[in-house]
């Protein structure tokens, strides 16, 4: 009898525990639009990439990192300007995107910083950039490299 009660209790706990596990949004729920970057002058300075990341799913997604063969240290950075008008950049950390919402990576704000370039970013080329999510999902986009003075994907 004691074994039956213990088994029933364990089964109930596992069932309840299984119901409380949050659903994970998969890469199919993430849409990347208008990806672009600028050509670099050599490899001594970091490059950057910009895009809009949209969550079309029903659950939040959290962007945790980037990967690309083009740069050894790709990170999401944020540009901030203080009261004196001085701008600085720092790693943004994880970025949560609510269901139905989007996050813009754009000049002067959040952006993909591509540090320790492995080759120059040449106008007309493209490179793969993988967005890494906390649930282990990954979305890879081909990023076109525009001219050095480009201001957006239409340039």
SERO-4910 file (N, C-alpha, C, O; in steps of 0.05 Angstrom, whole numbers):
BEGIN
 pado doro    nc1    nc2    nc3   cac1   cac2   cac3    cc1    cc2    cc3    oc1    oc2    oc3
  Unk    A     17    -24      0      0      0      0     18     25      0     12     44    -14
  Unk    A     39     24     17     57     47     18     70     52     -9     74     75    -17
  Unk    A     78     31    -22     91     33    -48     72     45    -69     80     61    -85
  Unk    A     46     38    -68     26     48    -86     22     78    -82     20     93   -102
  Unk    A     21     87    -57     17    116    -51     41    132    -61     38    153    -73
  Unk    A     65    121    -56     89    135    -65     90    136    -95     98    157   -106
  Unk    A     83    115   -109     83    115   -138     62    134   -149     68    149   -168
  Unk    A     39    135   -137     17    153   -146     26    182   -141     21    199   -158
  Unk    A     38    188   -119     47    215   -113     69    223   -132     68    246   -142
  Unk    A     87    206   -137    109    212   -156     97    216   -184    106    235   -198
  Unk    A     79    200   -193     66    204   -219     52    231   -221     54    245   -241
  Unk    A     38    238   -199     24    264   -199     43    287   -200     39    306   -215
  Unk    A     65    285   -185     85    307   -186     98    310   -213    102    332   -223
  Unk    A    105    287   -226    117    288   -252     97    300   -273    106    314   -291
  Unk    A     72    293   -270     52    303   -289     49    333   -285     49    348   -305
  Unk    A     47    343   -260     45    371   -255     71    386   -263     70    408   -275
  Unk    A     93    373   -258    119    386   -266    121    388   -296    131    408   -306
  Unk    A    111    368   -310    112    368   -339     94    390   -350    100    401   -371
  Unk    A     71    395   -337     53    415   -346     64    443   -342     56    462   -356
  Unk    A     81    447   -322     91    473   -316    116    481   -331    126    504   -328
  Unk    A    127    463   -347    150    469   -363    142    489   -385    124    483   -400
  Unk    A    156    512   -387    149    530   -408    154    519   -436    173    504   -440
  Unk    A    137    526   -455    141    518   -482    165    534   -493    169    557   -486
  Unk    A    181    521   -510    204    535   -522    197    544   -550    186    529   -566
  Unk    A    204    568   -556    201    578   -583    225    568   -600    248    569   -591
  Unk    A    219    558   -623    240    547   -640    249    568   -660    237    589   -663
  Unk    A    270    561   -674    281    579   -695    260    586   -716    262    607   -729
  Unk    A    241    568   -720    220    574   -740    203    597   -733    189    608   -749
  Unk    A    204    606   -707    189    628   -698    204    655   -701    193    676   -695
  Unk    A    229    654   -710    245    678   -712    249    685   -742    257    668   -758
  Unk    A    242    710   -749    246    719   -776    266    742   -776    263    761   -760
  Unk    A    286    740   -793    306    762   -795    301    777   -821    300    764   -842
  Unk    A    299    803   -819    293    820   -842    314    841   -845    326    850   -825
  Unk    A    318    850   -870    335    873   -876    363    871   -864    373    891   -854
  Unk    A    376    848   -866    403    846   -856    423    860   -875    420    859   -899
  Unk    A    443    874   -863    463    888   -879    487    894   -862    485    894   -837
  Unk    A    509    901   -875    533    910   -861    548    929   -880    541    932   -903
  Unk    A    568    941   -869    585    959   -885    612    946   -890    621    930   -874
  Unk    A    624    954   -912    651    945   -919    670    956   -897    665    977   -886
  Unk    A    692    941   -893    711    950   -873    736    960   -887    741    955   -911
  Unk    A    752    975   -872    778    983   -882    798    964   -869    805    967   -846
  Unk    A    805    944   -884    823    924   -873    810    907   -851    786    902   -852
  Unk    A    826    898   -832    816    880   -811    823    891   -783    816    877   -763
  Unk    A    835    914   -781    843    924   -754    820    935   -738    821    935   -713
  Unk    A    799    945   -751    776    955   -736    753    936   -738    750    921   -758
  Unk    A    736    935   -718    713    916   -719    693    924   -741    692    947   -749
  Unk    A    678    904   -750    656    909   -768    630    909   -752    631    904   -728
  Unk    A    608    914   -766    582    913   -753    562    903   -772    565    905   -797
  Unk    A    540    891   -762    518    882   -778    492    891   -765    490    895   -741
  Unk    A    472    896   -782    447    907   -773    424    890   -786    427    878   -807
  Unk    A    401    890   -772    378    874   -782    355    879   -762    358    891   -741
  Unk    A    332    869   -770    309    868   -752    303    838   -746    302    822   -765
  Unk    A    300    832   -721    295    805   -712    266    804   -701    260    818   -682
  Unk    A    249    788   -714    221    788   -706    214    760   -695    221    739   -706
  Unk    A    199    760   -673    189    735   -661    160    732   -670    142    746   -661
  Unk    A    155    712   -687    128    707   -697    113    686   -681     90    679   -687
  Unk    A    127    675   -661    115    654   -644     97    664   -622     92    688   -619
  Unk    A     89    645   -605     71    650   -583     86    652   -556     74    658   -536
  Unk    A    112    646   -557    128    647   -533    152    666   -537    160    671   -559
  Unk    A    162    678   -515    185    695   -517    210    679   -526    212    655   -521
  Unk    A    228    693   -540    253    681   -548    275    699   -536    271    723   -534
  Unk    A    298    688   -530    320    703   -518    345    699   -535    355    676   -536
  Unk    A    354    720   -547    379    719   -563    402    721   -543    404    739   -527
  Unk    A    420    701   -544    442    699   -525    469    703   -537    488    709   -523
  Unk    A    471    701   -563    498    704   -576    497    703   -606    476    700   -618
  Unk    A    520    706   -617    524    706   -646    548    688   -653    565    682   -637
  Unk    A    548    678   -678    571    663   -688    574    669   -718    554    670   -732
  Unk    A    599    672   -726    605    676   -755    634    669   -759    651    674   -742
  Unk    A    640    656   -782    668    651   -788    684    677   -795    708    676   -796
  Unk    A    670    699   -799    682    724   -806    696    737   -783    716    751   -787
  Unk    A    687    733   -758    698    746   -735    701    727   -712    683    710   -707
  Unk    A    723    730   -697    728    712   -674    711    720   -650    706    704   -632
  Unk    A    703    745   -648    688    755   -625    663    771   -634    663    795   -631
  Unk    A    643    757   -644    618    771   -650    601    774   -625    597    755   -610
  Unk    A    591    798   -620    574    803   -597    553    824   -604    556    840   -622
  Unk    A    531    823   -589    511    845   -592    520    867   -573    525    863   -550
  Unk    A    523    891   -585    531    914   -569    509    935   -570    492    935   -588
  Unk    A    511    953   -551    491    975   -550    507   1002   -549    525   1004   -532
  Unk    A    499   1021   -565    510   1047   -564    493   1065   -546    468   1065   -549
  Unk    A    505   1078   -527    491   1096   -509    505   1123   -510    529   1125   -513
  Unk    A    489   1144   -507    499   1172   -506    492   1184   -480    469   1184   -472
  Unk    A    512   1195   -466    507   1206   -439    497   1235   -442    495   1246   -464
  Unk    A    492   1248   -419    482   1276   -419    501   1296   -432    492   1316   -442
  Unk    A    526   1290   -432    546   1308   -445    549   1303   -475    564   1316   -488
  Unk    A    534   1284   -486    535   1277   -514    556   1258   -522    562   1255   -546
  Unk    A    569   1245   -503    591   1227   -509    578   1198   -512    564   1189   -494
  Unk    A    584   1186   -535    574   1159   -540    594   1138   -533    618   1142   -535
  Unk    A    584   1115   -523    601   1093   -517    586   1067   -524    561   1067   -525
  Unk    A    601   1046   -528    589   1020   -534    597   1000   -513    619   1001   -502
  Unk    A    578    982   -507    584    960   -488    567    936   -496    546    939   -509
  Unk    A    575    912   -487    559    888   -493    531    891   -482    527    901   -459
  Unk    A    511    882   -497    483    885   -489    473    862   -472    453    864   -458
  Unk    A    487    839   -473    478    816   -458    455    802   -473    453    805   -498
  Unk    A    439    788   -459    417    773   -471    395    793   -479    390    812   -465
  Unk    A    381    787   -501    360    804   -511    335    787   -513    333    768   -530
  Unk    A    314    793   -497    289    779   -498    271    792   -518    269    817   -519
  Unk    A    258    776   -534    239    786   -554    212    773   -549    209    749   -551
  Unk    A    193    790   -541    166    780   -534    151    770   -559    158    777   -582
  Unk    A    131    752   -556    116    743   -579    104    766   -594     93    785   -583
  Unk    A    106    765   -621     95    786   -638    112    811   -639    104    830   -652
  Unk    A    134    812   -624    151    837   -623    176    833   -640    182    811   -649
  Unk    A    190    855   -644    215    854   -659    236    872   -645    229    890   -630
  Unk    A    261    866   -651    283    882   -641    299    891   -665    306    875   -683
  Unk    A    305    917   -667    321    927   -689    350    930   -680    356    942   -660
  Unk    A    368    918   -696    396    922   -693    403    943   -715    402    937   -738
  Unk    A    410    967   -706    414    989   -725    436   1008   -715    443   1008   -692
  Unk    A    447   1024   -734    468   1042   -726    459   1061   -704    436   1071   -705
  Unk    A    476   1065   -684    469   1083   -662    453   1070   -639    446   1083   -620
  Unk    A    448   1044   -641    432   1030   -621    444   1002   -616    469    999   -616
  Unk    A    427    982   -614    436    955   -613    447    947   -640    436    955   -661
  Unk    A    469    932   -641    481    923   -666    498    899   -661    507    894   -639
  Unk    A    503    884   -683    521    861   -681    550    872   -686    556    880   -708
  Unk    A    566    871   -665    594    880   -667    611    856   -674    610    835   -661
  Unk    A    627    859   -696    643    837   -706    672    843   -701    686    856   -717
  Unk    A    682    834   -678    709    840   -670    728    817   -678    720    794   -680
  Unk    A    754    825   -682    774    806   -691    767    793   -717    765    769   -720
  Unk    A    763    810   -737    757    801   -764    778    782   -774    802    785   -769
  Unk    A    769    761   -789    787    742   -800    795    748   -829    814    737   -840
  Unk    A    780    766   -841    785    776   -868    770    802   -871    751    808   -857
  Unk    A    779    819   -890    765    844   -894    736    840   -903    730    820   -916
  Unk    A    719    859   -896    691    858   -905    691    874   -931    693    899   -931
  Unk    A    687    860   -953    689    871   -980    661    876   -992    644    858   -992
  Unk    A    657    900  -1001    632    908  -1014    625    887  -1035    642    880  -1052
  Unk    A    600    879  -1035    590    859  -1055    591    830  -1045    577    813  -1056
  Unk    A    606    825  -1024    607    798  -1012    584    795   -992    570    814   -986
  Unk    A    581    771   -982    562    765   -960    577    747   -940    598    736   -946
  Unk    A    566    745   -916    577    727   -896    554    715   -880    533    728   -876
  Unk    A    557    690   -870    536    679   -853    539    689   -824    561    691   -813
  Unk    A    516    696   -813    515    704   -784    493    688   -771    470    689   -779
  Unk    A    501    672   -750    482    656   -736    474    670   -710    491    679   -695
  Unk    A    448    671   -706    436    681   -681    431    657   -663    418    638   -671
  Unk    A    442    659   -638    440    636   -620    420    643   -598    421    665   -587
  Unk    A    402    624   -592    381    629   -572    384    611   -548    397    590   -549
  Unk    A    372    619   -526    375    606   -500    364    577   -500    373    561   -483
  Unk    A    346    571   -519    336    543   -519    352    525   -537    344    502   -542
  Unk    A    375    535   -546    393    519   -563    387    523   -593    402    512   -610
  Unk    A    366    538   -599    359    543   -627    379    562   -640    393    577   -626
  Unk    A    380    561   -666    398    578   -681    385    586   -707    372    569   -720
  Unk    A    389    611   -715    379    620   -741    403    633   -755    416    650   -744
  Unk    A    408    624   -780    431    635   -795    420    651   -818    402    643   -833
  Unk    A    432    675   -822    425    693   -843    450    700   -859    471    703   -847
  Unk    A    447    703   -885    469    714   -902    467    744   -902    447    755   -910
  Unk    A    488    757   -893    489    786   -890    504    798   -914    528    792   -917
  Unk    A    491    814   -930    505    827   -952    523    850   -942    515    864   -923
  Unk    A    546    853   -954    564    875   -946    561    897   -967    567    894   -991
  Unk    A    552    920   -957    547    943   -974    571    961   -974    592    954   -962
  Unk    A    570    984   -987    592   1003   -987    598   1014   -960    582   1012   -941
  Unk    A    622   1025   -958    632   1035   -932    615   1058   -920    615   1062   -896
  Unk    A    601   1072   -937    585   1095   -928    555   1088   -927    539   1106   -923
  Unk    A    548   1063   -930    519   1055   -929    506   1063   -903    518   1062   -882
  Unk    A    480   1071   -906    464   1079   -882    442   1060   -876    428   1062   -856
  Unk    A    438   1041   -894    416   1022   -890    416   1001   -912    432   1003   -931
  Unk    A    397    982   -911    397    960   -930    390    969   -958    396    954   -977
  Unk    A    379    992   -961    371   1001   -988    394   1015  -1003    391   1021  -1027
  Unk    A    416   1020   -989    439   1033  -1002    455   1015  -1020    474   1023  -1033
***
